[in-house]
Amino acid sequence: MKVINRLMLISMLVVCCCSCSARKMMVNEFTGILANGISVFEQDDDLEMLGKAFPANIKLLEALLETSPNNSELLVLLARFYGSYAFVSFEGKWERAVLKGNIAEEEQSGEGGRAVSILRETLNRYYVKGTDYALKALEVQHGPCGDQLKQVSTRDQFFNKLTENDVSALFWYGFNLGAYVNLNRDSIKAISMAQLAEKAMKRVIELNPGYYYGGAHLFLCAYYASRPPMLGGNMEAALSHYKNVKEIAGEDFLLADVYFGRFYLYQKQERKKFKDVMTRIIHYPQSRNAYPLYNKLAVIRAKMYLDAIDQLFE
């Protein structure tokens, strides 16, 4: 992590001293280096340090974007950083605040209610930025697509023309948009965009099902398990996608089990199995920790859900 930060500082100093064409070349080269090294973030489970590193890197990437505004790889990195920062640093805190209130978010008042509201505003801001950057990356390759995505009749046409080269942008578009929709289920406008996130992730699976540890399958597991049938919910599909994630990422990817418990088992109200899954996550052998960051988040979430088990299950 320190090596990457040093490299970024040196690169910025060089970029500032170069001509316009040379700056763009340097930005392009540096973006490639950072894209290859971003996995360093996921191999660290120091959440406090990562919470400080994300915003610094984001602002630097946005500064670089001024020099190369149509750099699709840089745009995808920003979409990934914004989505990851929101998920790693804020989403768990938001859900804990909601669960702690033991009442619907819109009914909360006082200090607890304000905390939930502030966290949701922060998450919304970052997920919207991530969505916009990912969409811009797709537009760099395929031209303006806003009108096509607004029309139900042309959405499939747009997604179907995307290729494997578009998978990264498409995944982070679906990830950020889907997270935004999940936060705003009280908004008709947000709910109307849910199908876009679903279609994006289904297309990712068609093009590259193993991308990001099978992340599109994980998204769709939560998506289908958390919605009623009249809004596209499908418990059979949710279970199938969970199994696909485990097949792709392996038994050590504990975040899949957290999602399975929180959405699928919760929806089926299988309290005992839910408790067993969360307990297993908490006591999973550290020697088999192939996913330091995501397993750390999984353990934190599992403890939080066990603490709230009486609220989640009747």
SEKE-66611 format. One record per residue (C-alpha): z, x, y; chain; residue number from 0. Coordinates in steps of 0.5 Angstrom, whole numbers. Layout:
<recs>
+-------+-------+-------+--------+-----+
|    zz |    xx |    yy | cadena | num |
+-------+-------+-------+--------+-----+
|     Z |     X |     Y |      A | NUM |
...
+-------+-------+-------+--------+-----+
</recs>
This chain:
<recs>
+-------+-------+-------+--------+-----+
|    zz |    xx |    yy | cadena | num |
+-------+-------+-------+--------+-----+
|     0 |     0 |     0 |      A |   0 |
|     2 |     6 |     5 |      A |   1 |
|    -5 |     9 |     3 |      A |   2 |
|    -9 |     3 |     5 |      A |   3 |
|    -5 |     2 |    11 |      A |   4 |
|    -6 |     9 |    13 |      A |   5 |
|   -14 |     9 |    11 |      A |   6 |
|   -14 |     3 |    16 |      A |   7 |
|   -11 |     6 |    22 |      A |   8 |
|   -16 |    12 |    21 |      A |   9 |
|   -22 |     8 |    20 |      A |  10 |
|   -20 |     4 |    26 |      A |  11 |
|   -20 |    10 |    31 |      A |  12 |
|   -26 |    12 |    28 |      A |  13 |
|   -30 |     6 |    29 |      A |  14 |
|   -27 |     5 |    36 |      A |  15 |
|   -31 |    12 |    38 |      A |  16 |
|   -37 |    10 |    35 |      A |  17 |
|   -44 |     7 |    37 |      A |  18 |
|   -45 |     0 |    36 |      A |  19 |
|   -50 |     1 |    30 |      A |  20 |
|   -45 |     7 |    27 |      A |  21 |
|   -39 |     2 |    28 |      A |  22 |
|   -42 |    -3 |    24 |      A |  23 |
|   -44 |     2 |    19 |      A |  24 |
|   -37 |     4 |    19 |      A |  25 |
|   -34 |    -3 |    18 |      A |  26 |
|   -39 |    -5 |    12 |      A |  27 |
|   -36 |     2 |     9 |      A |  28 |
|   -29 |     0 |    10 |      A |  29 |
|   -30 |    -7 |     8 |      A |  30 |
|   -32 |    -5 |     1 |      A |  31 |
|   -26 |     0 |     0 |      A |  32 |
|   -21 |    -5 |     2 |      A |  33 |
|   -24 |   -10 |    -2 |      A |  34 |
|   -24 |    -6 |    -8 |      A |  35 |
|   -17 |    -4 |    -6 |      A |  36 |
|   -14 |   -11 |    -5 |      A |  37 |
|   -11 |   -11 |   -12 |      A |  38 |
|    -6 |    -7 |   -10 |      A |  39 |
|    -2 |   -12 |    -6 |      A |  40 |
|    -2 |   -16 |   -13 |      A |  41 |
|     1 |   -10 |   -16 |      A |  42 |
|     7 |   -11 |   -12 |      A |  43 |
|    13 |   -16 |   -12 |      A |  44 |
|    16 |   -14 |    -6 |      A |  45 |
|    15 |   -20 |    -2 |      A |  46 |
|    19 |   -18 |     4 |      A |  47 |
|    14 |   -12 |     5 |      A |  48 |
|     8 |   -16 |     3 |      A |  49 |
|    10 |   -21 |     8 |      A |  50 |
|    10 |   -16 |    14 |      A |  51 |
|     3 |   -13 |    11 |      A |  52 |
|    -1 |   -19 |    11 |      A |  53 |
|    -1 |   -21 |    18 |      A |  54 |
|    -2 |   -14 |    20 |      A |  55 |
|    -8 |   -13 |    16 |      A |  56 |
|   -11 |   -20 |    18 |      A |  57 |
|   -11 |   -18 |    25 |      A |  58 |
|   -14 |   -11 |    24 |      A |  59 |
|   -20 |   -15 |    19 |      A |  60 |
|   -21 |   -20 |    25 |      A |  61 |
|   -22 |   -14 |    30 |      A |  62 |
|   -27 |   -11 |    25 |      A |  63 |
|   -30 |   -18 |    25 |      A |  64 |
|   -32 |   -17 |    32 |      A |  65 |
|   -36 |   -11 |    31 |      A |  66 |
|   -40 |   -14 |    25 |      A |  67 |
|   -39 |   -22 |    25 |      A |  68 |
|   -44 |   -24 |    20 |      A |  69 |
|   -41 |   -19 |    15 |      A |  70 |
|   -40 |   -24 |     9 |      A |  71 |
|   -35 |   -19 |     5 |      A |  72 |
|   -31 |   -19 |    11 |      A |  73 |
|   -31 |   -26 |    12 |      A |  74 |
|   -29 |   -27 |     4 |      A |  75 |
|   -23 |   -22 |     5 |      A |  76 |
|   -20 |   -26 |    11 |      A |  77 |
|   -21 |   -32 |     7 |      A |  78 |
|   -17 |   -29 |     1 |      A |  79 |
|   -12 |   -26 |     6 |      A |  80 |
|   -10 |   -32 |    10 |      A |  81 |
|   -10 |   -36 |     3 |      A |  82 |
|    -6 |   -31 |     0 |      A |  83 |
|    -1 |   -30 |     6 |      A |  84 |
|     0 |   -38 |     6 |      A |  85 |
|     2 |   -38 |    -1 |      A |  86 |
|     6 |   -32 |    -2 |      A |  87 |
|    10 |   -33 |     4 |      A |  88 |
|    11 |   -40 |     6 |      A |  89 |
|     9 |   -45 |     1 |      A |  90 |
|    15 |   -44 |    -4 |      A |  91 |
|    19 |   -45 |     3 |      A |  92 |
|    16 |   -51 |     5 |      A |  93 |
|    17 |   -54 |    -2 |      A |  94 |
|    24 |   -52 |    -3 |      A |  95 |
|    25 |   -55 |     4 |      A |  96 |
|    22 |   -62 |     2 |      A |  97 |
|    26 |   -62 |    -5 |      A |  98 |
|    32 |   -60 |    -2 |      A |  99 |
|    32 |   -66 |     3 |      A | 100 |
|    31 |   -70 |    -4 |      A | 101 |
|    27 |   -75 |     1 |      A | 102 |
|    20 |   -76 |     3 |      A | 103 |
|    18 |   -71 |     8 |      A | 104 |
|    16 |   -76 |    13 |      A | 105 |
|    23 |   -79 |    13 |      A | 106 |
|    27 |   -73 |    14 |      A | 107 |
|    30 |   -72 |    21 |      A | 108 |
|    35 |   -67 |    24 |      A | 109 |
|    34 |   -59 |    23 |      A | 110 |
|    32 |   -60 |    15 |      A | 111 |
|    26 |   -65 |    18 |      A | 112 |
|    24 |   -60 |    23 |      A | 113 |
|    24 |   -54 |    18 |      A | 114 |
|    19 |   -58 |    14 |      A | 115 |
|    15 |   -60 |    19 |      A | 116 |
|    14 |   -53 |    22 |      A | 117 |
|    13 |   -50 |    15 |      A | 118 |
|     7 |   -55 |    14 |      A | 119 |
|     4 |   -53 |    21 |      A | 120 |
|     4 |   -46 |    19 |      A | 121 |
|     1 |   -47 |    12 |      A | 122 |
|    -4 |   -52 |    15 |      A | 123 |
|    -6 |   -47 |    21 |      A | 124 |
|    -7 |   -41 |    15 |      A | 125 |
|   -11 |   -45 |    10 |      A | 126 |
|   -15 |   -48 |    15 |      A | 127 |
|   -17 |   -41 |    18 |      A | 128 |
|   -18 |   -39 |    11 |      A | 129 |
|   -23 |   -45 |     9 |      A | 130 |
|   -27 |   -44 |    16 |      A | 131 |
|   -28 |   -36 |    14 |      A | 132 |
|   -30 |   -38 |     7 |      A | 133 |
|   -35 |   -43 |     9 |      A | 134 |
|   -38 |   -38 |    14 |      A | 135 |
|   -39 |   -33 |     9 |      A | 136 |
|   -43 |   -38 |     5 |      A | 137 |
|   -47 |   -40 |    11 |      A | 138 |
|   -48 |   -33 |    12 |      A | 139 |
|   -52 |   -33 |     6 |      A | 140 |
|   -55 |   -40 |     6 |      A | 141 |
|   -55 |   -42 |    13 |      A | 142 |
|   -51 |   -48 |    16 |      A | 143 |
|   -48 |   -53 |    11 |      A | 144 |
|   -43 |   -57 |    15 |      A | 145 |
|   -48 |   -63 |    15 |      A | 146 |
|   -49 |   -63 |     7 |      A | 147 |
|   -42 |   -62 |     6 |      A | 148 |
|   -40 |   -68 |    10 |      A | 149 |
|   -45 |   -73 |     6 |      A | 150 |
|   -43 |   -75 |    -1 |      A | 151 |
|   -51 |   -75 |    -3 |      A | 152 |
|   -52 |   -68 |    -1 |      A | 153 |
|   -46 |   -64 |    -3 |      A | 154 |
|   -48 |   -63 |   -10 |      A | 155 |
|   -55 |   -60 |    -8 |      A | 156 |
|   -51 |   -55 |    -4 |      A | 157 |
|   -46 |   -53 |    -9 |      A | 158 |
|   -52 |   -53 |   -14 |      A | 159 |
|   -56 |   -48 |   -11 |      A | 160 |
|   -50 |   -43 |   -10 |      A | 161 |
|   -50 |   -37 |   -15 |      A | 162 |
|   -46 |   -32 |   -18 |      A | 163 |
|   -46 |   -28 |   -12 |      A | 164 |
|   -43 |   -33 |    -8 |      A | 165 |
|   -37 |   -34 |   -13 |      A | 166 |
|   -31 |   -30 |    -9 |      A | 167 |
|   -33 |   -34 |    -2 |      A | 168 |
|   -33 |   -41 |    -6 |      A | 169 |
|   -27 |   -40 |   -10 |      A | 170 |
|   -23 |   -38 |    -3 |      A | 171 |
|   -26 |   -44 |     0 |      A | 172 |
|   -24 |   -49 |    -5 |      A | 173 |
|   -17 |   -45 |    -6 |      A | 174 |
|   -15 |   -46 |     2 |      A | 175 |
|   -18 |   -53 |     3 |      A | 176 |
|   -15 |   -56 |    -4 |      A | 177 |
|    -8 |   -53 |    -1 |      A | 178 |
|    -9 |   -56 |     6 |      A | 179 |
|   -11 |   -63 |     2 |      A | 180 |
|    -5 |   -62 |    -2 |      A | 181 |
|     0 |   -61 |     4 |      A | 182 |
|    -3 |   -67 |     8 |      A | 183 |
|    -3 |   -73 |     3 |      A | 184 |
|    -1 |   -77 |     8 |      A | 185 |
|    -8 |   -76 |    12 |      A | 186 |
|   -14 |   -80 |    10 |      A | 187 |
|   -18 |   -75 |    13 |      A | 188 |
|   -15 |   -69 |     9 |      A | 189 |
|   -15 |   -74 |     2 |      A | 190 |
|   -23 |   -75 |     4 |      A | 191 |
|   -24 |   -68 |     3 |      A | 192 |
|   -21 |   -67 |    -4 |      A | 193 |
|   -27 |   -68 |    -8 |      A | 194 |
|   -30 |   -62 |    -4 |      A | 195 |
|   -25 |   -57 |    -7 |      A | 196 |
|   -26 |   -60 |   -14 |      A | 197 |
|   -33 |   -59 |   -13 |      A | 198 |
|   -32 |   -52 |   -11 |      A | 199 |
|   -28 |   -50 |   -17 |      A | 200 |
|   -32 |   -54 |   -22 |      A | 201 |
|   -38 |   -50 |   -19 |      A | 202 |
|   -34 |   -43 |   -20 |      A | 203 |
|   -32 |   -45 |   -27 |      A | 204 |
|   -40 |   -46 |   -28 |      A | 205 |
|   -42 |   -39 |   -25 |      A | 206 |
|   -36 |   -35 |   -27 |      A | 207 |
|   -30 |   -38 |   -31 |      A | 208 |
|   -26 |   -32 |   -31 |      A | 209 |
|   -26 |   -30 |   -24 |      A | 210 |
|   -19 |   -29 |   -21 |      A | 211 |
|   -15 |   -30 |   -27 |      A | 212 |
|   -18 |   -36 |   -29 |      A | 213 |
|   -16 |   -39 |   -22 |      A | 214 |
|   -21 |   -45 |   -21 |      A | 215 |
|   -18 |   -47 |   -28 |      A | 216 |
|   -11 |   -47 |   -25 |      A | 217 |
|   -13 |   -51 |   -19 |      A | 218 |
|   -16 |   -56 |   -23 |      A | 219 |
|   -10 |   -57 |   -28 |      A | 220 |
|    -6 |   -58 |   -22 |      A | 221 |
|   -11 |   -62 |   -18 |      A | 222 |
|   -12 |   -67 |   -24 |      A | 223 |
|    -5 |   -67 |   -26 |      A | 224 |
|    -2 |   -69 |   -19 |      A | 225 |
|    -7 |   -75 |   -18 |      A | 226 |
|    -7 |   -82 |   -20 |      A | 227 |
|   -13 |   -84 |   -24 |      A | 228 |
|   -16 |   -88 |   -19 |      A | 229 |
|   -16 |   -82 |   -14 |      A | 230 |
|   -19 |   -78 |   -20 |      A | 231 |
|   -13 |   -76 |   -24 |      A | 232 |
|   -14 |   -74 |   -31 |      A | 233 |
|    -8 |   -71 |   -35 |      A | 234 |
|   -13 |   -70 |   -41 |      A | 235 |
|   -17 |   -65 |   -36 |      A | 236 |
|   -11 |   -62 |   -33 |      A | 237 |
|    -8 |   -60 |   -40 |      A | 238 |
|   -15 |   -57 |   -42 |      A | 239 |
|   -16 |   -53 |   -36 |      A | 240 |
|    -9 |   -50 |   -37 |      A | 241 |
|   -11 |   -48 |   -44 |      A | 242 |
|   -17 |   -45 |   -41 |      A | 243 |
|   -12 |   -41 |   -36 |      A | 244 |
|    -8 |   -38 |   -41 |      A | 245 |
|   -14 |   -36 |   -46 |      A | 246 |
|   -17 |   -32 |   -40 |      A | 247 |
|   -11 |   -29 |   -37 |      A | 248 |
|    -6 |   -29 |   -43 |      A | 249 |
|     1 |   -31 |   -44 |      A | 250 |
|     4 |   -26 |   -39 |      A | 251 |
|     1 |   -30 |   -33 |      A | 252 |
|     7 |   -34 |   -32 |      A | 253 |
|     4 |   -38 |   -26 |      A | 254 |
|     0 |   -42 |   -30 |      A | 255 |
|     6 |   -44 |   -34 |      A | 256 |
|    10 |   -46 |   -27 |      A | 257 |
|     4 |   -50 |   -25 |      A | 258 |
|     4 |   -54 |   -32 |      A | 259 |
|    11 |   -55 |   -32 |      A | 260 |
|    11 |   -57 |   -24 |      A | 261 |
|     5 |   -62 |   -25 |      A | 262 |
|     3 |   -64 |   -32 |      A | 263 |
|    10 |   -64 |   -35 |      A | 264 |
|    13 |   -67 |   -29 |      A | 265 |
|     7 |   -73 |   -29 |      A | 266 |
|     9 |   -74 |   -36 |      A | 267 |
|    16 |   -74 |   -34 |      A | 268 |
|    18 |   -69 |   -40 |      A | 269 |
|    24 |   -67 |   -38 |      A | 270 |
|    26 |   -63 |   -44 |      A | 271 |
|    20 |   -59 |   -45 |      A | 272 |
|    20 |   -58 |   -37 |      A | 273 |
|    27 |   -55 |   -38 |      A | 274 |
|    24 |   -50 |   -43 |      A | 275 |
|    18 |   -48 |   -40 |      A | 276 |
|    22 |   -46 |   -34 |      A | 277 |
|    28 |   -43 |   -37 |      A | 278 |
|    22 |   -39 |   -41 |      A | 279 |
|    19 |   -36 |   -35 |      A | 280 |
|    26 |   -34 |   -32 |      A | 281 |
|    28 |   -30 |   -38 |      A | 282 |
|    21 |   -27 |   -40 |      A | 283 |
|    21 |   -20 |   -41 |      A | 284 |
|    20 |   -15 |   -35 |      A | 285 |
|    17 |   -10 |   -40 |      A | 286 |
|    11 |   -15 |   -41 |      A | 287 |
|    10 |   -16 |   -33 |      A | 288 |
|     2 |   -15 |   -32 |      A | 289 |
|     2 |   -19 |   -26 |      A | 290 |
|     8 |   -17 |   -22 |      A | 291 |
|     7 |   -21 |   -15 |      A | 292 |
|     5 |   -28 |   -19 |      A | 293 |
|    10 |   -27 |   -24 |      A | 294 |
|    15 |   -26 |   -19 |      A | 295 |
|    13 |   -32 |   -15 |      A | 296 |
|    13 |   -36 |   -22 |      A | 297 |
|    20 |   -34 |   -23 |      A | 298 |
|    22 |   -36 |   -16 |      A | 299 |
|    19 |   -43 |   -17 |      A | 300 |
|    22 |   -44 |   -24 |      A | 301 |
|    29 |   -43 |   -21 |      A | 302 |
|    27 |   -47 |   -15 |      A | 303 |
|    25 |   -53 |   -20 |      A | 304 |
|    31 |   -52 |   -25 |      A | 305 |
|    35 |   -53 |   -19 |      A | 306 |
|    32 |   -59 |   -17 |      A | 307 |
|    31 |   -62 |   -24 |      A | 308 |
|    35 |   -68 |   -23 |      A | 309 |
|    30 |   -70 |   -17 |      A | 310 |
|    24 |   -69 |   -21 |      A | 311 |
|    26 |   -73 |   -27 |      A | 312 |
|    29 |   -80 |   -27 |      A | 313 |
+-------+-------+-------+--------+-----+
</recs>
